[in-house]
Amino acid sequence: MGFSDAMRIAAGGMEAERVRMNVLAGNLANSQSVHGNPRGVFERRDVIFAAVRPGESFFDVLRSPKESPVKEVRVMGMIRDPRPLNKVYDPGSPDADKSGYVWRPNVSKLEEMVNLLDASRAYESNLTALDNTKQMARKDLTIHA
């Protein structure tokens, strides 16, 4: 593995974590939304990552899972959380149905904050790896000069 491979892997990890942080922020921003029926309620979203070889799609990896020393992390898609929505009795809400219930997203603020902290630390780790790789490449250039 060369310096460019290491930098590509770290940069891919940073991009994946950036997307993850954006999705988590969207989950938090919509965590208090309400609706009178379950069809209109925001549903928590999550990001799917995959380790792939350069130039390969996620489906290529599934079809031929051969080993390769260099892999990248990529965002392969986004899914909706399958956990049920929250039905809350709030007869005073203008969004309440005939029975006085409103539907709230299946978002836990605590879970999203922990995930956001995790994504932030993973982003910082990839940034450190990228910086260290650049420093090693510079030193390699001065040794050979």
NUDRENVEX-972073 format. One line per 8 residues: number of its first residue (from 0); their letters; for each residue x, y, z of C-alpha. Coordinates in nm, 4 decimals, padded with zeros to 6 digits, always signed. Example, Ala and Ser with C-alpha at 12.3 -4.5 7.8 and 13.67 -1.06 7.14 Angstrom:
0	as	+01.2300:-00.4500:+00.7800; +01.3670:-00.1060:+00.7140
end
This chain:
0	mgfsdamr	+00.0000:+00.0000:+00.0000; +00.1364:+00.3390:-00.1002; +00.0830:+00.6873:+00.0293; -00.1880:+00.7627:-00.2263; -00.3801:+00.4487:-00.1222; -00.3633:+00.5476:+00.2442; -00.4744:+00.9030:+00.1645; -00.7639:+00.7773:-00.0511
8	iaaggmea	-00.8824:+00.5461:+00.2274; -00.8694:+00.8232:+00.4900; -01.0421:+01.0717:+00.2585; -01.3159:+00.8170:+00.1826; -01.3686:+00.7636:+00.5535; -01.3938:+01.1385:+00.6088; -01.6515:+01.1736:+00.3310; -01.8579:+00.8845:+00.4691
16	ervrmnvl	-01.8560:+01.0298:+00.8209; -01.9470:+01.3753:+00.6873; -02.2539:+01.2279:+00.5173; -02.3376:+01.0375:+00.8357; -02.3148:+01.3569:+01.0448; -02.5491:+01.5372:+00.8020; -02.8053:+01.2567:+00.8264; -02.7803:+01.2511:+01.2063
24	agnlansq	-02.8272:+01.6296:+01.2183; -03.1384:+01.5901:+01.0024; -03.2716:+01.3259:+01.2406; -03.2209:+01.5623:+01.5338; -03.3761:+01.8561:+01.3497; -03.6913:+01.6532:+01.2807; -03.7129:+01.4766:+01.6168; -03.9943:+01.6984:+01.7483
32	svhgnprg	-04.2115:+01.7063:+01.4389; -04.5672:+01.5778:+01.4788; -04.8398:+01.4652:+01.2440; -05.1998:+01.3531:+01.2710; -05.1394:+01.0215:+01.0960; -04.8391:+00.7888:+01.0627; -04.7983:+00.8409:+00.6867; -04.6764:+01.1996:+00.7190
40	vferrdvi	-04.4331:+01.1592:+01.0086; -04.0586:+01.1885:+00.9668; -03.8846:+00.8516:+00.9997; -03.5331:+00.8235:+01.1349; -03.2699:+00.7612:+00.8693; -02.9401:+00.5781:+00.8843; -02.6447:+00.5572:+00.6480; -02.5086:+00.2317:+00.5036
48	faavrpge	-02.1308:+00.2088:+00.4619; -01.9365:-00.0553:+00.2718; -01.5681:-00.1329:+00.2252; -01.5077:-00.1574:-00.1480; -01.2081:-00.1838:-00.3759; -01.1353:+00.1267:-00.5842; -01.3584:+00.1491:-00.8903; -01.6019:-00.1081:-00.7528
56	sffdvlrs	-01.9646:-00.0780:-00.6544; -02.1265:-00.2345:-00.3510; -02.2981:-00.4904:-00.5748; -01.9632:-00.5905:-00.7287; -01.8391:-00.6705:-00.3770; -02.1456:-00.8846:-00.3092; -02.1056:-01.0750:-00.6359; -01.7330:-01.1481:-00.6006
64	pkespvke	-01.6058:-01.1066:-00.2453; -01.2362:-01.1565:-00.3257; -00.9805:-01.0126:-00.0909; -00.7834:-00.7037:-00.1785; -00.5391:-00.5253:+00.0495; -00.6731:-00.1787:-00.0376; -01.0332:-00.0958:+00.0396; -01.2247:+00.2264:+00.0661
72	vrvmgmir	-01.5216:+00.3134:+00.2772; -01.8114:+00.4516:+00.0772; -02.1664:+00.5506:+00.1527; -02.3781:+00.2981:-00.0318; -02.7174:+00.4371:+00.0594; -02.9578:+00.5487:+00.3230; -03.2297:+00.3461:+00.4922; -03.5282:+00.4307:+00.7074
80	dprplnkv	-03.5206:+00.2969:+01.0611; -03.7708:+00.0080:+01.0910; -03.8553:+00.0854:+01.4536; -04.2170:+00.1919:+01.5057; -04.3200:+00.5553:+01.5223; -04.4246:+00.7018:+01.8571; -04.7972:+00.7531:+01.9142; -04.8520:+01.0133:+02.1868
88	ydpgspda	-05.1749:+01.1296:+02.3487; -05.1864:+01.5088:+02.3043; -05.5484:+01.6214:+02.2565; -05.4478:+01.9898:+02.2658; -05.2274:+01.9628:+01.9593; -05.3676:+02.1009:+01.6347; -05.2247:+01.7910:+01.4638; -05.4093:+01.5461:+01.6903
96	dksgyvwr	-05.6411:+01.2921:+01.5313; -06.0042:+01.2388:+01.6419; -05.8856:+01.0310:+01.9393; -05.6395:+01.3003:+02.0547; -05.3233:+01.1226:+01.9410; -05.0322:+01.2603:+01.7408; -04.7546:+01.0659:+01.5732; -04.3942:+01.1513:+01.6481
104	pnvsklee	-04.0740:+01.0347:+01.4783; -03.8902:+00.7233:+01.5935; -03.5912:+00.9410:+01.6865; -03.4144:+00.9275:+02.0227; -03.2236:+01.2505:+02.0860; -02.9817:+01.0704:+02.3169; -02.9057:+00.8019:+02.0570; -02.8560:+01.0627:+01.7847
112	mvnlldas	-02.6202:+01.2677:+02.0028; -02.4111:+00.9596:+02.0843; -02.4000:+00.8658:+01.7153; -02.3060:+01.2232:+01.6250; -02.0206:+01.2154:+01.8756; -01.9058:+00.8803:+01.7344; -01.9164:+01.0113:+01.3760; -01.7271:+01.3240:+01.4759
120	rayesnlt	-01.4520:+01.1213:+01.6406; -01.4286:+00.8872:+01.3429; -01.3973:+01.1903:+01.1132; -01.1180:+01.3302:+01.3330; -00.9399:+00.9920:+01.3308; -00.9468:+00.9825:+00.9519; -00.8209:+01.3414:+00.9404; -00.5310:+01.2472:+01.1699
128	aldntkqm	-00.4498:+00.9462:+00.9507; -00.4524:+01.1702:+00.6429; -00.2236:+01.4265:+00.8108; +00.0160:+01.1558:+00.9299; +00.0319:+01.0058:+00.5814; +00.1112:+01.3466:+00.4327; +00.3882:+01.3993:+00.6905; +00.5380:+01.0576:+00.6129
136	arkdltih	+00.5294:+01.1336:+00.2392; +00.7101:+01.4640:+00.2993; +00.9768:+01.2915:+00.5093; +01.0143:+01.0255:+00.2411; +01.0806:+01.2987:-00.0142; +01.3485:+01.4615:+00.2040; +01.5216:+01.1266:+00.2688; +01.5448:+01.0519:-00.1040
144	a	+01.6517:+01.4024:-00.2015
end
